[in-house]
Amino acid sequence: MFGQTFYHELLRKYVVLFGNLFNSIYIKRYDSAGTLTTSIQVPLNYGPREKALSRLDQNPNLIPEYAIILPRMSFEINNISYDATRKAGITQTFKAKDVNNDQMKRVFMPVPYNLGFDLNILVKQQDDGLQILEQILPFFQPGFNISIDLVKSIGEKRD
């Protein structure tokens, strides 16, 4: 479109990063005596909630041919919006070292976008849902940052 083709896999990296936040959630089930009977890792997949719910509607007995086991979580991108409050000047650049040939490059500032994600939790038992929420909610605070290597050719890392 603009004469130069590039693909840094940025949106893919953000989706993978968001999914990795939730890939180690477990629920534990106890018997009436209080001893641990099972510990289940909650499966996580990318896709809309409606897809999982439609599978449940088609097969309410959860016959293994559909491979839907509850509890389960899914997530998807629900919003991509430009953020004018973080916009830098169009001509503003920074210098970065090219990791392939050790030369300095002039790189334009990235365009600021906000990505919105939906996380869906599907459970049969309320206690399972509460266990999942208790493992997620304490980490979502304004000071929670994760670093990611965005553009490998220049070694750009962002929070």
Order of alpha helices (4+ residues) and beta strands (2+ residues): alpha-beta-beta-beta-alpha-beta-beta-beta-beta-alpha-beta-beta
